[in-house]
């Protein structure tokens, strides 16, 4: 029983800790930081910025959106369970939670190794899918933009060609997304979330009432600034903003591989129902 | 509108001359003869209509009923779908107290040949509004939608309700072509009211072979009337006396606005034993719509959009044994497919099938087998290893699951594997294709799997994956995708690590995507084989709704807890 549990946790942590997660942090400084110029932005057939490619963050946002020193995790797996330090991506430093919500976040934090939706291989939601330590690919077509993520087979379709129904016809993990161009910025309105997905491994969260405005702005051909305004009157005292950078993977072999993580979550989710482990 | 009509009418009479004048004269004599309903069990249907609606049998007319002033003729065959969604949406009867009638019907229940009641959004069975007054909807067990409206007096036939993409134009057509009388709700043909409503979703499906197959009008002189209607530019088939008709009366067939099938019969018409009607269907199938291959702005063939495999659901993989070497008439093929879908949706009601698989909007495919090569529609001979793999798979299905690993990757919400994930199932058959320069993304609704397919020369990663590794190229307007490097954990009839699948995606009409898949695995089959089916475009209504499979996999919990209960039962036999 003890041994089995250890194995289970090991598998779960296999999901949490992916290969080569860099500890480089990215600050909130704005685009005028000398990392590129407007001239170097590649253009699509219609003159809009060409966002096609495979992107990934170098931030530690997925560990904790707020600024954090390094801290430990599960003793059984040593340093693999630790969180690397990072400067937060939240404008103003802290997420403006309502009092009850901050308490809830702290409870979540304490139970993060079993309750984080990432540990269960559940769909990551928006915006989390964009700052996980997994790549995602943007497919920019002429009517829609599809984003396909390297975690849990997640994907989203951003409708550039449809009315945005409010409220969304149905709630979902990834929400419903409608986009438009504002100059060189792709602006996406996402809403219709079921409120289940966590925002990071530190237990930060939102409710079904979340409305997200995302802005994808090319800094140069290989860097996107990703800015997100989070509005959720059920959870926060005011709208708040996060900002981070996404980097293009220039490796010719780069590809979104299958990460069908369901099977690695089964020990966590169904251990009690296995033969020989249930209460017999 | 009315004035416009008159102007057009006068212009026609003045400008086109005497021939048309005579035609309009003849048309004025048209009245409704009968409405034909397709029912798979004629005897049961006759009982049903007599039990629940104001219908009575007609002496010496085994397939005819008189229903509150309207002759209903039954044809003994399975329809390809209900009347809802077609251009003859429903027929209507009046009752003096609709609420009481619905309460009586509700007490009967829906089992067997019961009555299906339509509930409105708020759960109520009856609604009252300005246009229709008190009204309700029911369905017969064979898919005909029937409205009950409130009117004093004995129950009688009330109206035929047409749905149209352009009600004003449809109304004009009935007035001008058939000499119908315009009314506030639509038209009157003879003394029968036809209401015409705007169809909610574009053009409704045609009625041919649906539960309400056609409306028959009676003319004194079928030949002259058919000829007149033909002269007005409408394609008319016949008149003739079909070989299987009872008696030698004449009939012609034509298509009205939005595909309303209309028959013109003479007064001696006595129905037909079984309407083969294959000829026109074959024409419909054979004539591919002309279209121009769409291109993306960056110059690739454009196959993007929202597709569904619904029409292909239930096509058997192999051609059934009893059909080997036979050329099927389209009717026989349709009946086969009907059996196929009904069998493979288990205990679901036909109405559920029609709506969930969208058969109320379009025709189900008539293909009798997915396998198109070998041309006999049969898989090639399998090897000894193939035999063993099939036996192993069958044995695994009988195991009491010790854990999730003993269940299929589909039950685990991991994948249906290839080629299965592309094939149609009972529901959630959406397929969204998105293109960007050099990439095609193929996303299947079920389990929300997305395949990213580069169409440039990109090296394979050499990593084994559940769905292998897909590499594509455009051969003319066909997207050819080769898939290799399967991890072999989601086997297809025993094929896994050694399997190679070659897919061909090609538009064959503006709204039809042909999908071919060739499967090779010499360890399992002696030769490669190819399957084919079509996806249909459905941009207007369909959208991929997130199929959060794993997140809501209560089935897994239930299966495993039941398996543990079974373990206990085996280990500790109950009682003494």
Interface residues (C-beta under 8 A of the other chain):
Chain A: X45 X46 X52 X120 X121 X122 X123 X137 X138 X139 X140 X141 X142 X143 X144 X146 X148 X152 X153 X154 X155 X157 X170 X172 X173 X174 X196 X252 X253 X255 X256 X257 X258 X260 X262 X263 X265 X266 X269 X270 X273 X274 X275 X276 X278 X280
Chain B: X296 X297 X298 X304 X402 X403 X404 X405 X412 X413 X414 X415 X432 X434 X435 X436 X437 X439 X441 X443 X447 X448 X449 X450 X452 X454 X458 X459 X461 X463 X465 X466 X467 X544 X545 X546 X548 X550 X551 X556 X557 X560 X561 X563 X564 X567 X568
